[in-house]
């Protein structure tokens, strides 16, 4: 054990402390990545469950005009009413893939006089880019709508929009342009409407939750923590061999390591070098060791 006393000096204890701190940081980061992975999985399960759930009356999920729970996102609700086409607005800067465009936001007047905002879908930009060339009109008269719930968006400072357009689907902002009470906690992405129109904006598709690289990153951080102590142990072992090179037992170990190294199969580089040497000998570019004259023969020939 006395041969290992050097491992308890200040330098190696500092290395050990650094390895511990690094490993603890890696473990904490891996736990954070595991948490993000679980959160993503929970979001994916929620979306899948809500997207496939049967439609329910809007009052079952929105008890008040301002109520909304994130756990009900993508749930389908039924709403009956009349579209207020004259109060329709366009939501700016909405893309479909790489194509810029607008979303069509149309109020639906319910029988009790309240308004429920319906995002009827996406339309591309027009010839002049600041307005669509054509916006498919909603059906006239009484209509039954099924729509998927979405929460009100936050107003972003510094963004403006011309008349008839908005920068965000901020429901309180849109509600100020309407007569009567309006649902300000949530709006709906149009799923179906009856009767239907000959044409309608492009409907929203089911969201795909990207699982992300969180799980693989979590395992990588754990491996980094293991590598820290593996590297520390390797460096400690190397210094031990250098410090105790004169020790008979360590000499025997060194001889055994050398013997094992010689028994190992040659590497690709060794094989290539041997082939090059053989080719040089055959071509007369180099002499083999057997063909080189000894020092005695050289001296005798002088």
Secondary structure, 3 states (H helix, E strand, C coil): CHHHHHHHCHHHHHHHHHHHHHHHHHHHHHHHHHHHHHHHHHHHHHHHHHHHCCCEEHHHHCCCCCCCCHHHCCCEEEEEEEECHHHCEEEEEEEECCEEEEEEEEEEEECCCCEEEEEEEEEECCCCCCCCCCCCCCCCCEEEEEEEEEECCCCCCCCCCCCCEECCCCHHHHHCCCCCCECCCEEEEEEEEECCCCCCCECCCCCCCCCCCHHHHHHHHHHHHHHHHHHHHHHHHHHHHHHCCCCHHHHHHHHHHHHHHHHCCCCHHHHHHHHHHHHHHHCCCCCCHHHCCCHHHHHHCC
